[in-house]
Amino acid sequence: MMSTPRRSRQNKKSSKKLIWIFSIIIIIGLVIGLSMTMSGFFDDEAENDDDGDLVESDSDSEQQEDENIDEEEQLDEEEQLDEEEPEPEPVETFTDIRIAAVGDIMVHSTQLTSAYDNESGTYNFKPVFEDVKQILNAADLTIANLETTTAGPSREYTGYPIFNSPDELIDAIKYAGVDVLSTANNHSLDTGRDGLKRTVSVIREKGLDSVGTYDENSDGRVLIKDVDGIKIAILSYTVSTNGLGAQYAKEDLDSMLNMMEEEKIMSDIREAKSLGADLIITYMHWGQEYMPEPNEKQVQLAHRMAEEGADVILGSHPHVIQKSEFIETNGRQTFVIYSMGNFVSNQRIETLGSEYENTEDGVIVNLDIRKSDLTGETTIQNVEYVPTWVLRHMEQGKSKYTYRILPIEIFLLSEEISEEFKKRMERSYDATITKMDETPIEEN
């Protein structure tokens, strides 16, 4: 029969199809399974990475915390050290200066003759100061009393009783080392208002300062000098004008000359304080001529000035040395020398008589001043005295005298000084030193 083989071929074809279908299904299953396996593998790796990051992060945090703890402990230790070690106290330093002061610079007629050079027609006073120049220049500030005027050559140059000196005198005074001239004295008006004002002008033009008399260009009655950062106020007054001030109205007189009026002096001391003065000096032309002791008015006014705030009081006018002392008021000290005598003049035994031998005596007062750079307090540390004597000598064959201011201690050993003059110098030295108070009052 022909039908059976045909069905058999059909069955074989169906079997093959089923085999292919199952194979495809198995392959698809394997692929899906493999894919799922790989996906799981990568997910595990990612989880492992995240876990590593977390571990590292935790480690970094712990390290930072440790560092913060170390820094806090270090700060605590530093703060503890700061508390245990107090700050060192500031070191106190000082500024030291020296102030020198001398008495009356006078020019009598024989001194004019001595300084005049006939050949040149000029005056030279510098040799007068040569022997004290080194002492005065060693000070940081030097003050003197100019007891003459420089009214100019239009008037005759004259000595007592109407003093008018050449401008070259101021050159010599500057050469000697003087910085400030007190010009309030009984001879300020010897050449009138014009002579007074010209004197102030000449002093200024020569590079010095004046105090006590004034012209139109003056700044006021209080002179302030800054010496190495120490502000020094200098005031100057006179008790007399020899009657010459009576010709001027009080307002006019006050504008050009400081008269010794207590209210005015106290007001000026207060002004000096307001200007920031560290040290206040008053230069007083007062007392009675040729008297060896200060009078009651000098002493009373000195105490009033000390109470008001004056630190140093310098006296002139008596033409002889008067005592020095320290006045203690309100816990502070004021130095006063009531008269420094003549620094240079023609007053002496030969011209006035033996009872006036003290007119030959002078003194350089050296004041050592100290200012604390920490507190600003300014004090007198020490006072030193250099007694001086004016040598007047005429060489053989000469027709005029020479004048020299001699520091006595040095020239007592000099062979150029005669024994007669040395005896007079020894008397002068002893008379001066016995009146001097050298040591400031010790603080308790």
KEMARTOR-224493 format. One record per residue (C-alpha): residue number from 1; residue in three letters; chain; x, y, z. Coordinates in nm, 2 decimals. Last residue first. Layout:
<recs>
n, res, chain, east, north, up
NUM, ALA, A, X, Y, Z
...
</recs>
This chain:
<recs>
n, res, chain, east, north, up
444, ASN, A, 6.13, 10.99, 10.14
443, GLU, A, 6.28, 11.19, 9.85
442, GLU, A, 6.62, 11.34, 9.91
441, ILE, A, 6.63, 11.72, 9.88
440, PRO, A, 6.85, 11.82, 9.58
439, THR, A, 7.22, 11.85, 9.66
438, GLU, A, 7.45, 12.14, 9.59
437, ASP, A, 7.34, 12.43, 9.81
436, MET, A, 7.58, 12.71, 9.74
435, LYS, A, 7.66, 13.00, 9.97
434, THR, A, 7.99, 12.85, 10.10
433, ILE, A, 8.09, 12.79, 9.74
432, THR, A, 8.09, 13.15, 9.64
431, ALA, A, 8.29, 13.30, 9.92
430, ASP, A, 8.54, 13.02, 9.90
429, TYR, A, 8.60, 13.07, 9.53
428, SER, A, 8.62, 13.45, 9.56
427, ARG, A, 8.88, 13.43, 9.84
426, GLU, A, 9.08, 13.19, 9.63
425, MET, A, 9.06, 13.42, 9.33
424, ARG, A, 9.18, 13.71, 9.52
423, LYS, A, 9.48, 13.51, 9.65
422, LYS, A, 9.54, 13.39, 9.29
421, PHE, A, 9.54, 13.75, 9.17
420, GLU, A, 9.83, 13.84, 9.41
419, GLU, A, 10.02, 13.52, 9.32
418, SER, A, 10.01, 13.62, 8.95
417, ILE, A, 9.83, 13.41, 8.70
416, GLU, A, 10.03, 13.28, 8.40
415, GLU, A, 10.16, 12.99, 8.61
414, SER, A, 9.82, 12.83, 8.61
413, LEU, A, 9.72, 12.61, 8.90
412, LEU, A, 9.46, 12.85, 9.04
411, PHE, A, 9.35, 12.88, 8.68
410, ILE, A, 9.15, 12.55, 8.67
409, GLU, A, 8.97, 12.60, 9.00
408, ILE, A, 8.88, 12.96, 8.92
407, PRO, A, 8.70, 12.93, 8.59
406, LEU, A, 8.83, 13.25, 8.44
405, ILE, A, 8.63, 13.52, 8.26
404, ARG, A, 8.89, 13.73, 8.07
403, TYR, A, 8.93, 14.11, 8.03
402, THR, A, 9.23, 14.28, 7.87
401, TYR, A, 9.31, 14.63, 7.97
400, LYS, A, 9.43, 14.92, 7.75
399, SER, A, 9.75, 15.12, 7.69
398, LYS, A, 10.00, 14.83, 7.64
397, GLY, A, 10.37, 14.85, 7.71
396, GLN, A, 10.35, 14.60, 7.99
395, GLU, A, 10.03, 14.40, 7.97
394, MET, A, 9.72, 14.54, 8.14
393, HIS, A, 9.51, 14.29, 8.33
392, ARG, A, 9.15, 14.25, 8.43
391, LEU, A, 9.07, 13.89, 8.53
390, VAL, A, 8.70, 13.83, 8.60
389, TRP, A, 8.65, 13.54, 8.85
388, THR, A, 8.44, 13.23, 8.81
387, PRO, A, 8.29, 12.97, 9.04
386, VAL, A, 8.18, 12.65, 8.86
385, TYR, A, 7.88, 12.51, 9.04
384, GLU, A, 7.70, 12.17, 9.00
383, VAL, A, 7.34, 12.09, 9.06
382, ASN, A, 7.21, 11.73, 9.04
381, GLN, A, 6.90, 11.53, 8.94
380, ILE, A, 6.65, 11.80, 8.88
379, THR, A, 6.33, 11.63, 8.78
378, THR, A, 6.09, 11.57, 8.48
377, GLU, A, 5.81, 11.32, 8.50
376, GLY, A, 5.70, 11.20, 8.16
375, THR, A, 5.59, 10.86, 8.29
374, LEU, A, 5.77, 10.62, 8.06
373, ASP, A, 6.03, 10.85, 7.89
372, SER, A, 6.13, 10.97, 8.24
371, LYS, A, 6.28, 11.31, 8.21
370, ARG, A, 6.62, 11.40, 8.37
369, ILE, A, 6.77, 11.75, 8.43
368, ASP, A, 7.13, 11.81, 8.53
367, LEU, A, 7.16, 12.18, 8.63
366, ASN, A, 7.50, 12.35, 8.58
365, VAL, A, 7.53, 12.70, 8.75
364, ILE, A, 7.82, 12.90, 8.62
363, VAL, A, 7.93, 13.14, 8.90
362, GLY, A, 8.05, 13.50, 8.94
361, ASP, A, 8.26, 13.69, 9.18
360, GLU, A, 8.44, 14.02, 9.11
359, THR, A, 8.15, 14.22, 9.26
358, ASN, A, 8.24, 14.05, 9.59
357, GLU, A, 8.53, 14.29, 9.63
356, TYR, A, 8.30, 14.58, 9.69
355, GLU, A, 8.43, 14.67, 10.03
354, SER, A, 8.78, 14.70, 9.87
353, GLY, A, 8.69, 14.99, 9.65
352, LEU, A, 8.46, 15.05, 9.35
351, THR, A, 8.70, 15.07, 9.05
350, GLU, A, 9.01, 14.88, 9.16
349, ILE, A, 8.82, 14.65, 9.40
348, ARG, A, 8.59, 14.53, 9.11
347, GLN, A, 8.31, 14.63, 8.88
346, ASN, A, 8.44, 14.63, 8.52
345, SER, A, 8.19, 14.36, 8.41
344, VAL, A, 8.17, 13.99, 8.33
343, PHE, A, 7.96, 13.71, 8.48
342, ASN, A, 7.86, 13.94, 8.76
341, GLY, A, 7.67, 13.78, 9.05
340, MET, A, 7.45, 13.46, 9.02
339, SER, A, 7.18, 13.60, 9.25
338, TYR, A, 6.89, 13.44, 9.44
337, ILE, A, 6.97, 13.09, 9.33
336, VAL, A, 6.66, 12.89, 9.34
335, PHE, A, 6.58, 12.52, 9.28
334, THR, A, 6.22, 12.40, 9.31
333, GLN, A, 6.13, 12.07, 9.46
332, ARG, A, 5.80, 11.88, 9.46
331, GLY, A, 5.58, 11.72, 9.73
330, ASN, A, 5.34, 12.02, 9.75
329, THR, A, 5.63, 12.26, 9.81
328, GLU, A, 6.00, 12.19, 9.88
327, ILE, A, 6.23, 12.49, 9.81
326, PHE, A, 6.59, 12.40, 9.73
325, GLU, A, 6.86, 12.65, 9.80
324, SER, A, 7.11, 12.90, 9.65
323, LYS, A, 7.27, 13.19, 9.82
322, GLN, A, 7.36, 13.53, 9.69
321, ILE, A, 7.66, 13.61, 9.47
320, VAL, A, 7.72, 13.98, 9.39
319, HIS, A, 7.61, 14.22, 9.11
318, PRO, A, 7.27, 14.25, 9.29
317, HIS, A, 7.09, 14.24, 8.95
316, SER, A, 7.05, 13.86, 8.89
315, GLY, A, 6.85, 13.56, 9.00
314, LEU, A, 6.76, 13.22, 8.85
313, ILE, A, 6.45, 13.03, 8.97
312, VAL, A, 6.41, 12.67, 8.85
311, ASP, A, 6.10, 12.45, 8.88
310, ALA, A, 5.82, 12.71, 8.87
309, GLY, A, 5.49, 12.54, 8.95
308, GLU, A, 5.26, 12.79, 9.14
307, GLU, A, 5.40, 12.69, 9.48
306, ALA, A, 5.75, 12.75, 9.35
305, MET, A, 5.66, 13.09, 9.22
304, ARG, A, 5.50, 13.18, 9.55
303, HIS, A, 5.81, 13.06, 9.74
302, ALA, A, 6.04, 13.26, 9.52
301, LEU, A, 5.82, 13.57, 9.57
300, GLN, A, 5.85, 13.54, 9.95
299, VAL, A, 6.23, 13.50, 9.93
298, GLN, A, 6.28, 13.79, 9.69
297, LYS, A, 6.05, 14.02, 9.89
296, GLU, A, 6.23, 13.93, 10.22
295, ASN, A, 6.57, 14.04, 10.09
294, PRO, A, 6.83, 13.81, 9.94
293, GLU, A, 7.17, 13.81, 10.11
292, PRO, A, 7.51, 13.95, 10.00
291, MET, A, 7.36, 14.30, 9.92
290, TYR, A, 7.56, 14.47, 9.64
289, GLU, A, 7.24, 14.59, 9.46
288, GLN, A, 6.91, 14.51, 9.62
287, GLY, A, 6.69, 14.23, 9.49
286, TRP, A, 6.55, 14.16, 9.15
285, HIS, A, 6.62, 14.07, 8.79
284, MET, A, 6.44, 13.73, 8.79
283, TYR, A, 6.49, 13.45, 8.54
282, THR, A, 6.20, 13.21, 8.57
281, ILE, A, 6.25, 12.85, 8.45
280, ILE, A, 5.96, 12.60, 8.40
279, LEU, A, 6.04, 12.23, 8.32
278, ASP, A, 5.82, 11.98, 8.13
277, ALA, A, 5.62, 12.26, 7.95
276, GLY, A, 5.30, 12.14, 7.79
275, LEU, A, 5.18, 12.48, 7.67
274, SER, A, 4.91, 12.48, 7.94
273, LYS, A, 5.19, 12.46, 8.20
272, ALA, A, 5.36, 12.76, 8.05
271, GLU, A, 5.03, 12.95, 8.06
270, ARG, A, 5.00, 12.87, 8.43
269, ILE, A, 5.36, 13.01, 8.48
268, ASP, A, 5.26, 13.32, 8.28
267, SER, A, 4.95, 13.38, 8.50
266, MET, A, 5.16, 13.35, 8.82
265, ILE, A, 5.42, 13.60, 8.68
264, LYS, A, 5.15, 13.85, 8.58
263, GLU, A, 4.98, 13.84, 8.92
262, GLU, A, 5.32, 13.88, 9.10
261, GLU, A, 5.43, 14.19, 8.90
260, MET, A, 5.80, 14.20, 8.81
259, MET, A, 5.78, 14.41, 8.49
258, ASN, A, 5.80, 14.23, 8.16
257, LEU, A, 5.89, 14.47, 7.88
256, MET, A, 5.76, 14.55, 7.53
255, SER, A, 5.38, 14.52, 7.55
254, ASP, A, 5.37, 14.59, 7.92
253, LEU, A, 5.53, 14.93, 7.87
252, ASP, A, 5.28, 15.03, 7.61
251, GLU, A, 4.99, 14.92, 7.82
250, LYS, A, 5.13, 15.10, 8.13
249, ALA, A, 5.17, 15.42, 7.93
248, TYR, A, 5.54, 15.51, 7.88
247, GLN, A, 5.75, 15.78, 8.03
246, ALA, A, 5.76, 15.60, 8.37
245, GLY, A, 5.96, 15.31, 8.22
244, LEU, A, 6.28, 15.51, 8.25
243, GLY, A, 6.27, 15.51, 8.63
242, ASN, A, 6.57, 15.29, 8.67
241, THR, A, 6.38, 15.03, 8.48
240, SER, A, 6.31, 14.82, 8.79
239, VAL, A, 6.19, 14.48, 8.94
238, THR, A, 6.26, 14.30, 8.61
237, TYR, A, 6.11, 13.98, 8.47
236, SER, A, 6.20, 13.68, 8.26
235, LEU, A, 6.02, 13.35, 8.17
234, ILE, A, 6.17, 13.03, 8.02
233, ALA, A, 5.96, 12.72, 7.94
232, ILE, A, 6.15, 12.40, 7.87
231, LYS, A, 6.00, 12.12, 7.67
230, ILE, A, 6.22, 11.81, 7.69
229, GLY, A, 6.23, 11.62, 7.36
228, ASP, A, 6.60, 11.66, 7.31
227, VAL, A, 6.58, 12.03, 7.41
226, ASP, A, 6.26, 12.19, 7.30
225, LYS, A, 6.27, 12.56, 7.40
224, ILE, A, 5.95, 12.75, 7.49
223, LEU, A, 5.96, 13.12, 7.56
222, VAL, A, 5.66, 13.26, 7.75
221, ARG, A, 5.60, 13.63, 7.72
220, GLY, A, 5.45, 13.61, 7.37
219, ASP, A, 5.53, 13.55, 7.00
218, SER, A, 5.76, 13.84, 6.94
217, ASN, A, 5.76, 14.00, 6.59
216, GLU, A, 5.64, 14.35, 6.70
215, ASP, A, 5.93, 14.37, 6.95
214, TYR, A, 5.97, 14.22, 7.29
213, THR, A, 6.16, 14.22, 7.62
212, GLY, A, 6.17, 13.95, 7.88
211, VAL, A, 6.30, 13.66, 7.67
210, SER, A, 6.56, 13.65, 7.40
209, ASP, A, 6.66, 13.37, 7.16
208, LEU, A, 6.98, 13.34, 6.97
207, GLY, A, 7.06, 13.31, 6.60
206, LYS, A, 7.24, 13.64, 6.54
205, GLU, A, 6.92, 13.78, 6.37
204, ARG, A, 6.72, 13.71, 6.69
203, ILE, A, 6.97, 13.89, 6.91
202, VAL, A, 6.98, 14.18, 6.67
201, SER, A, 6.60, 14.21, 6.67
200, VAL, A, 6.56, 14.20, 7.05
199, THR, A, 6.83, 14.47, 7.08
198, ARG, A, 6.65, 14.67, 6.81
197, LYS, A, 6.33, 14.66, 7.01
196, LEU, A, 6.50, 14.79, 7.33
195, GLY, A, 6.70, 15.06, 7.14
194, ASP, A, 6.38, 15.19, 6.97
193, ARG, A, 6.18, 15.20, 7.30
192, GLY, A, 6.45, 15.39, 7.47
191, THR, A, 6.83, 15.36, 7.47
190, ASP, A, 6.86, 15.28, 7.84
189, LEU, A, 6.52, 15.10, 7.83
188, SER, A, 6.65, 14.75, 7.91
187, HIS, A, 6.89, 14.88, 8.17
186, ASN, A, 6.69, 14.79, 8.49
185, ASN, A, 6.65, 14.43, 8.36
184, ALA, A, 6.44, 14.22, 8.12
183, THR, A, 6.68, 14.10, 7.85
182, SER, A, 6.73, 13.73, 7.94
181, LEU, A, 6.95, 13.59, 7.67
180, VAL, A, 6.91, 13.24, 7.54
179, ASP, A, 7.15, 13.01, 7.36
178, VAL, A, 7.49, 13.10, 7.51
177, GLY, A, 7.79, 12.89, 7.38
176, ALA, A, 8.07, 13.14, 7.40
175, TYR, A, 8.05, 13.21, 7.03
174, LYS, A, 7.69, 13.32, 7.08
173, ILE, A, 7.81, 13.57, 7.34
172, ALA, A, 8.09, 13.68, 7.11
171, ASP, A, 7.85, 13.74, 6.82
170, ILE, A, 7.61, 13.93, 7.06
169, LEU, A, 7.90, 14.16, 7.16
168, GLU, A, 7.97, 14.22, 6.79
167, ASP, A, 7.64, 14.41, 6.78
166, PRO, A, 7.82, 14.70, 6.95
165, SER, A, 7.71, 14.80, 7.31
164, ASN, A, 7.48, 15.08, 7.44
163, PHE, A, 7.45, 15.12, 7.82
162, ILE, A, 7.34, 15.44, 7.97
161, PRO, A, 7.49, 15.47, 8.33
160, TYR, A, 7.74, 15.31, 8.27
159, GLY, A, 7.89, 15.21, 7.94
158, THR, A, 7.86, 15.38, 7.60
157, TYR, A, 7.86, 15.32, 7.23
156, GLU, A, 7.75, 15.64, 7.07
155, ARG, A, 7.42, 15.62, 6.89
154, SER, A, 7.38, 15.57, 6.51
153, PRO, A, 7.61, 15.27, 6.57
152, GLY, A, 7.32, 15.04, 6.69
151, ALA, A, 7.08, 15.02, 6.98
150, THR, A, 7.25, 14.71, 7.11
149, THR, A, 7.14, 14.72, 7.48
148, THR, A, 7.31, 14.63, 7.81
147, GLU, A, 7.25, 14.39, 8.09
146, LEU, A, 7.23, 14.07, 7.89
145, ASN, A, 7.14, 13.81, 8.15
144, ALA, A, 7.26, 13.45, 8.06
143, ILE, A, 7.11, 13.11, 7.96
142, THR, A, 7.28, 12.80, 7.83
141, LEU, A, 7.10, 12.49, 7.69
140, ASP, A, 7.25, 12.15, 7.61
139, ALA, A, 7.56, 12.23, 7.82
138, ALA, A, 7.91, 12.14, 7.69
137, ASN, A, 7.92, 12.47, 7.50
136, LEU, A, 7.91, 12.66, 7.83
135, ILE, A, 8.21, 12.47, 7.98
134, GLN, A, 8.41, 12.49, 7.66
133, LYS, A, 8.36, 12.86, 7.62
132, VAL, A, 8.46, 12.95, 7.97
131, ASP, A, 8.83, 13.04, 7.89
130, GLU, A, 8.75, 13.20, 7.56
129, PHE, A, 8.47, 13.43, 7.69
128, VAL, A, 8.66, 13.76, 7.70
127, PRO, A, 8.86, 13.66, 7.39
126, LYS, A, 8.54, 13.68, 7.19
125, PHE, A, 8.47, 14.05, 7.25
124, ASN, A, 8.60, 14.17, 6.92
123, TYR, A, 8.50, 14.52, 6.80
122, THR, A, 8.57, 14.68, 6.47
121, GLY, A, 8.77, 14.98, 6.33
120, SER, A, 9.00, 14.75, 6.15
119, GLU, A, 9.33, 14.91, 6.26
118, ASN, A, 9.20, 15.05, 6.59
117, ASP, A, 9.06, 14.72, 6.72
116, TYR, A, 8.81, 14.79, 6.99
115, ALA, A, 8.75, 14.52, 7.26
114, SER, A, 8.95, 14.68, 7.53
113, THR, A, 8.80, 15.03, 7.47
112, LEU, A, 8.45, 14.89, 7.50
111, GLN, A, 8.56, 14.71, 7.82
110, THR, A, 8.69, 15.04, 7.96
109, SER, A, 8.35, 15.19, 7.89
108, HIS, A, 8.15, 14.93, 8.08
107, VAL, A, 8.00, 14.63, 7.91
106, MET, A, 7.78, 14.41, 8.14
105, ILE, A, 7.69, 14.04, 8.12
104, ASP, A, 7.51, 13.97, 8.44
103, GLY, A, 7.46, 13.61, 8.57
102, VAL, A, 7.52, 13.26, 8.43
101, ALA, A, 7.31, 12.96, 8.36
100, ALA, A, 7.39, 12.61, 8.23
99, ILE, A, 7.12, 12.35, 8.15
98, ARG, A, 7.23, 11.98, 8.11
97, ILE, A, 7.02, 11.71, 7.95
96, ASP, A, 6.91, 11.35, 8.04
95, THR, A, 6.64, 11.15, 7.87
94, PHE, A, 6.53, 10.84, 8.06
93, THR, A, 6.43, 10.48, 8.01
92, GLU, A, 6.19, 10.27, 8.22
91, VAL, A, 6.16, 9.91, 8.11
90, PRO, A, 5.80, 9.79, 8.07
89, GLU, A, 5.69, 9.51, 8.31
88, PRO, A, 5.71, 9.16, 8.17
87, GLU, A, 5.38, 9.00, 8.10
86, PRO, A, 5.28, 8.74, 8.35
85, GLU, A, 5.38, 8.37, 8.29
84, GLU, A, 5.12, 8.12, 8.44
83, GLU, A, 4.82, 8.26, 8.26
82, ASP, A, 5.01, 8.26, 7.93
81, LEU, A, 5.13, 7.90, 8.00
80, GLN, A, 4.77, 7.79, 8.06
79, GLU, A, 4.65, 7.95, 7.74
78, GLU, A, 4.93, 7.77, 7.55
77, GLU, A, 4.83, 7.43, 7.71
76, ASP, A, 4.47, 7.49, 7.63
75, LEU, A, 4.56, 7.58, 7.27
74, GLN, A, 4.76, 7.26, 7.24
73, GLU, A, 4.48, 7.05, 7.38
72, GLU, A, 4.23, 7.21, 7.14
71, GLU, A, 4.47, 7.14, 6.85
70, ASP, A, 4.52, 6.77, 6.95
69, ILE, A, 4.14, 6.73, 6.98
68, ASN, A, 4.09, 6.88, 6.64
67, GLU, A, 4.35, 6.64, 6.49
66, ASP, A, 4.18, 6.34, 6.65
65, GLU, A, 3.84, 6.45, 6.51
64, GLN, A, 4.00, 6.49, 6.17
63, GLN, A, 4.15, 6.13, 6.19
62, GLU, A, 3.81, 5.98, 6.29
61, SER, A, 3.64, 6.16, 6.01
60, ASP, A, 3.89, 6.03, 5.76
59, SER, A, 3.85, 5.67, 5.88
58, ASP, A, 3.47, 5.69, 5.85
57, SER, A, 3.50, 5.82, 5.50
56, GLU, A, 3.75, 5.54, 5.41
55, VAL, A, 3.51, 5.28, 5.55
54, LEU, A, 3.21, 5.44, 5.37
53, ASP, A, 3.41, 5.44, 5.04
52, GLY, A, 3.50, 5.08, 5.08
51, ASP, A, 3.14, 4.98, 5.14
50, ASP, A, 3.04, 5.17, 4.83
49, ASP, A, 3.30, 4.98, 4.63
48, ASN, A, 3.18, 4.64, 4.77
47, GLU, A, 2.83, 4.73, 4.68
46, ALA, A, 2.94, 4.81, 4.33
45, GLU, A, 3.13, 4.48, 4.30
44, ASP, A, 2.82, 4.29, 4.42
43, ASP, A, 2.60, 4.46, 4.16
42, PHE, A, 2.85, 4.37, 3.89
41, PHE, A, 2.83, 4.00, 3.99
40, GLY, A, 2.45, 4.01, 4.01
39, SER, A, 2.43, 4.14, 3.66
38, MET, A, 2.66, 3.87, 3.53
37, THR, A, 2.44, 3.59, 3.68
36, MET, A, 2.13, 3.75, 3.54
35, SER, A, 2.28, 3.76, 3.19
34, LEU, A, 2.39, 3.40, 3.21
33, GLY, A, 2.05, 3.29, 3.31
32, ILE, A, 1.88, 3.48, 3.03
31, VAL, A, 2.13, 3.34, 2.78
30, LEU, A, 2.08, 2.98, 2.91
29, GLY, A, 1.71, 3.02, 2.89
28, ILE, A, 1.72, 3.15, 2.53
27, ILE, A, 1.95, 2.86, 2.44
26, ILE, A, 1.71, 2.61, 2.60
25, ILE, A, 1.41, 2.76, 2.42
24, ILE, A, 1.59, 2.75, 2.09
23, SER, A, 1.68, 2.39, 2.14
22, PHE, A, 1.32, 2.30, 2.23
21, ILE, A, 1.19, 2.47, 1.91
20, TRP, A, 1.46, 2.29, 1.70
19, ILE, A, 1.37, 1.95, 1.85
18, LEU, A, 1.00, 2.01, 1.79
17, LYS, A, 1.06, 2.10, 1.43
16, LYS, A, 1.26, 1.78, 1.38
15, SER, A, 0.98, 1.57, 1.52
14, SER, A, 0.73, 1.72, 1.29
13, LYS, A, 0.94, 1.64, 0.99
12, LYS, A, 0.98, 1.28, 1.09
11, ASN, A, 0.60, 1.25, 1.14
10, GLN, A, 0.54, 1.37, 0.78
9, ARG, A, 0.79, 1.12, 0.64
8, SER, A, 0.61, 0.84, 0.82
7, ARG, A, 0.27, 0.95, 0.69
6, ARG, A, 0.39, 0.92, 0.33
5, PRO, A, 0.54, 0.58, 0.39
4, THR, A, 0.20, 0.44, 0.50
3, SER, A, -0.02, 0.56, 0.21
2, MET, A, 0.13, 0.35, -0.09
1, MET, A, 0.00, 0.00, 0.00
</recs>
